[in-house]
């Protein structure tokens, strides 16, 4: 992976971390829902989704999404 200004966000991830690119917000949401379902069945481990390069309107949409806010 090329070194860039965001390298600090992923500097401490394990060597086998996965990088996915999403062309639509809906696809990112589907992946996040899969992770939530996994944690409903498994109470150990951790999972991070690092999202880079979002425009301000998209960030605001994510911030207001019920999936991503405390219930």
N, C-alpha and C positions, 0 to 999 in steps of 0.2 A: 504494500500500500504506500502511496506517495506521501511524503511528509508535507503537512500543510499547517495552517493556523489552528485547525481543529484537532491536531494530533494529541493534545492533552486530554481530550474527552475519551479517547480510546487507548491511551498509553498503557493502562494496567489491565486490559482485557486478556483473558487466556489466549494462548497461541491458536486454539481451534475456534475462535469466534467467527461468526458468520456475518457477511455483509450482504444486504439485500437492497435493491433499488425499487422504489415504488413510483409509478408514473401517475397514480391517482390516489387521492386521500382515502377513497373507499377501500383500496387494496391494503393500505397501511392499517386501517381500522379492522379489517378481516384478520390480519396477522395479530394485532393486539388482542382481539377476541379469542383467538386460539390460545394465546399465552394465558389469558385469564381462566379459560376452561381447564388448561393443564394444571394451574394452581388450585383449582377447586378439587382436583383429584389427588394432588401431591402437595404436602405441606412443607416440603424441604426444598432447598435450592433457591436460586435467584435468577432474575432475568432482567435485562436492560434493553431498551430500545432507544438508540441515539438517532435523532432525526436532524439532519443538516440541510441547510439551503432552503428553508421555508420562507415564503413571503409573509409579510405582516398579516394580511387578511386570513391566510391559512392558519397561522399561529392562533389568532383570535378565535377562529372556528374550532380548533382543537381544544382551546382553553374552556370553551363553553359547552363542549360535548359531554353528555352525562357519563359516557364510558370512561372518561378520563378524570372526572371530578369525584370528590368524596361523596359518598351516599349517606 
